[in-house]
Amino acid sequence: MAKIALITGATAGIGEACAHVFAREGYNLILTGRRRERLESLASAINNQYNVEVAIASFDVRNRQAVIDNLNNLPDQWKKVDVLINNAGLSQGLDPIQNGDASDWDTMIDTNIKGLLYASRVVSNWMIENGYGHIINIGSIAGKEVYPNGNVYCATKHAVDALNKGMRLDLLPHGIKVTAVHPGAVETEFSEVRFKGDKDRAKKVYEGFEPLVAQDVAETIWFAASRPAHVNINELTVMPTAQAGATSIFRKNL
């Protein structure tokens, strides 16, 4: 019987890349995200390319009841989840704390922390009942370092780092693996979302060096997920060669 991976935030970027990588490796997929049309398009592409089954569930991870209802309404055979990839996350704004937008703060806290908790609360209980499972939390170099004007986003990713460690301890008696993957600069929709659609400003983030792409992170996630049963990778930090820290990037010709 094929294994199952549940991926939150699967409509773009790292989540979408994970869907292709895990389908390539023979996993059936549960794909979740806010944009149903993108989920349907991705499911169709995967069905055409790989010999796997795909279920989709469209909801916003910030909505606790929607997370609970959509996941619990899946057929029982889809609750045999082997890998949960808590990928849904975002950044909003890049302002000093005194100028921060409270609605941006709420969006980041509700998505990056509470959304991860809501999905983990449901799926971890399935895994305990099943007697197996692996939760992979997508953090960030922002969860290891704080950079100017990153205040609340960095705080949410520091929370993910702490929650990852807490999950590892709490789920240890149940044999559930827990891993965090912390990427550095990855060229996805991330900066466009942060800058609220300003493509020119987003493009400047990656000027002068070669950033990671979503596939790089997805392959790292797959590496962690594919270790033998007795091996748990607690955390991995993956960076572009040109990036040594959150704000240490070597940019050529700039």
QUIWOTA-V170813 format. One record per residue. N is the residue number from 0. PHI is phi in whole degrees, -180 to 180 (999 if undefined). PSI is psi in radians with two decimals (999 if undefined). BURIAL is I if it has 16 or more other C-alpha atoms within 10 Angstrom, else O. Layout:
[[N PHI PSI BURIAL] [N PHI PSI BURIAL]]
//
This chain:
[[0 999 2.35 O] [1 -67 2.55 O] [2 -75 2.88 I] [3 -125 2.33 I] [4 -118 2.32 I] [5 -108 2.16 I] [6 -121 2.10 I] [7 -89 2.65 I] [8 63 0.78 I] [9 -87 0.03 I] [10 -80 -0.17 I] [11 -164 2.99 I] [12 57 -2.34 I] [13 -63 -0.69 I] [14 -63 -0.77 I] [15 -64 -0.75 I] [16 -63 -0.69 I] [17 -61 -0.68 I] [18 -59 -0.78 I] [19 -68 -0.73 I] [20 -66 -0.80 I] [21 -72 -0.57 I] [22 -66 -0.71 I] [23 -57 -0.60 O] [24 -89 0.13 I] [25 93 0.17 I] [26 -81 2.40 I] [27 -75 2.66 I] [28 -126 2.45 I] [29 -111 2.02 I] [30 -109 2.24 I] [31 -125 2.71 I] [32 173 3.01 I] [33 -80 -0.50 I] [34 -99 1.67 I] [35 -57 -0.72 O] [36 -63 -0.61 O] [37 -71 -0.68 I] [38 -61 -0.76 I] [39 -64 -0.70 I] [40 -66 -0.74 O] [41 -66 -0.76 I] [42 -60 -0.72 I] [43 -64 -0.76 O] [44 -63 -0.72 O] [45 -69 -0.70 I] [46 -61 -0.62 O] [47 -76 -0.47 O] [48 -100 -0.53 O] [49 -129 2.70 O] [50 -92 1.16 O] [51 -136 2.90 I] [52 -100 2.57 I] [53 -132 2.26 I] [54 -114 2.53 I] [55 -123 2.64 I] [56 -144 2.00 I] [57 -97 2.02 I] [58 -163 2.89 I] [59 -98 2.16 I] [60 -63 -0.28 I] [61 -71 -0.35 I] [62 -93 1.75 O] [63 -57 -0.79 I] [64 -67 -0.62 O] [65 -65 -0.69 I] [66 -62 -0.86 I] [67 -61 -0.86 I] [68 -66 -0.84 O] [69 -65 -0.71 O] [70 -73 -0.76 I] [71 -70 -0.35 O] [72 -82 -0.08 O] [73 -65 2.56 O] [74 -58 2.63 O] [75 -55 -0.63 O] [76 -66 -0.37 O] [77 -85 -0.09 I] [78 -91 0.10 I] [79 -88 0.95 I] [80 -75 2.21 I] [81 -88 -0.70 I] [82 -134 2.19 I] [83 -106 2.13 I] [84 -108 1.82 I] [85 -82 1.49 I] [86 -101 -0.47 I] [87 -57 2.16 I] [88 -176 2.81 I] [89 -163 2.96 I] [90 -125 2.51 I] [91 -129 2.09 I] [92 77 2.86 I] [93 -148 1.21 I] [94 -120 2.65 O] [95 -63 2.71 O] [96 -56 -0.63 O] [97 -72 -0.28 O] [98 -111 0.12 O] [99 -64 2.64 I] [100 -94 2.07 O] [101 -62 -0.54 O] [102 -70 -0.60 O] [103 -64 -0.75 I] [104 -58 -0.82 I] [105 -60 -0.75 O] [106 -61 -0.78 I] [107 -68 -0.78 I] [108 -65 -0.77 I] [109 -68 -0.59 I] [110 -83 -0.96 I] [111 -74 -0.54 I] [112 -106 -1.06 I] [113 -68 -0.67 I] [114 -62 -0.75 I] [115 -60 -0.73 I] [116 -65 -0.76 I] [117 -61 -0.82 I] [118 -66 -0.73 I] [119 -66 -0.64 I] [120 -60 -0.75 O] [121 -72 -0.94 I] [122 -72 -0.58 I] [123 -61 -0.60 I] [124 -70 -0.61 O] [125 -61 -0.79 I] [126 -64 -0.71 I] [127 -62 -0.77 O] [128 -65 -0.66 O] [129 -74 -0.45 O] [130 87 0.25 O] [131 -161 2.87 I] [132 152 2.87 I] [133 -146 2.11 I] [134 -103 2.19 I] [135 -118 2.03 I] [136 -101 2.23 I] [137 -90 1.91 I] [138 -96 -2.34 I] [139 -175 2.76 I] [140 -59 -0.41 I] [141 -68 -0.23 I] [142 -90 -0.06 I] [143 -113 -0.47 I] [144 -136 2.73 O] [145 -113 2.34 I] [146 -121 2.78 O] [147 -55 2.32 O] [148 70 0.08 I] [149 -91 -0.06 I] [150 -18 -1.31 I] [151 -73 -0.70 I] [152 -59 -0.83 I] [153 -59 -0.70 I] [154 -61 -0.72 I] [155 -67 -0.66 I] [156 -78 -0.49 I] [157 -63 -0.64 I] [158 -64 -0.71 I] [159 -61 -0.73 I] [160 -60 -0.79 I] [161 -68 -0.72 O] [162 -64 -0.66 I] [163 -59 -0.79 I] [164 -67 -0.67 I] [165 -65 -0.74 O] [166 -61 -0.73 I] [167 -58 -0.76 I] [168 -69 -0.82 O] [169 -68 -0.59 O] [170 -94 -0.04 I] [171 -54 -0.80 O] [172 -65 -0.28 O] [173 -99 0.01 O] [174 72 0.36 I] [175 -91 2.20 I] [176 -76 2.62 I] [177 -142 2.27 I] [178 -138 2.52 I] [179 -114 2.40 I] [180 -116 2.12 I] [181 -112 1.73 I] [182 -83 2.67 I] [183 -87 -2.41 I] [184 -71 2.06 I] [185 -124 2.21 I] [186 -85 1.73 I] [187 -136 -2.73 I] [188 -74 -0.08 O] [189 -51 -0.93 I] [190 -71 -0.57 I] [191 -63 -0.69 I] [192 -67 -0.78 I] [193 -56 -0.74 I] [194 -98 0.30 I] [195 55 0.84 O] [196 91 0.01 O] [197 -79 1.62 O] [198 -66 -0.65 O] [199 -65 -0.77 O] [200 -65 -0.70 O] [201 -63 -0.70 I] [202 -63 -0.60 O] [203 -65 -0.44 O] [204 -58 -0.57 O] [205 -107 0.21 I] [206 -72 2.45 O] [207 85 0.02 O] [208 -155 2.89 I] [209 -98 1.87 I] [210 -77 2.99 I] [211 -66 2.76 I] [212 -117 2.90 I] [213 -56 -0.65 I] [214 -60 -0.65 I] [215 -59 -0.78 I] [216 -71 -0.70 I] [217 -61 -0.70 I] [218 -68 -0.59 I] [219 -66 -0.74 I] [220 -62 -0.74 I] [221 -63 -0.70 O] [222 -56 -0.83 O] [223 -63 -0.72 I] [224 -72 -0.42 I] [225 -96 0.12 O] [226 -70 2.77 O] [227 -59 2.84 O] [228 -58 -0.53 O] [229 -87 0.03 O] [230 -113 2.15 O] [231 -119 2.12 I] [232 -89 1.98 O] [233 -67 -0.77 O] [234 -161 2.67 I] [235 -136 2.41 I] [236 -113 2.16 O] [237 -122 2.21 I] [238 -129 2.73 I] [239 -63 2.65 I] [240 -57 -0.57 O] [241 -81 -0.01 I] [242 -120 2.14 I] [243 -103 -0.32 O] [244 -162 3.14 I] [245 -54 -0.68 I] [246 -117 0.17 O] [247 -106 1.57 O] [248 -125 2.25 I] [249 -90 1.98 O] [250 -108 2.15 O] [251 -80 2.52 O] [252 60 0.50 O] [253 -121 999 O]]
//
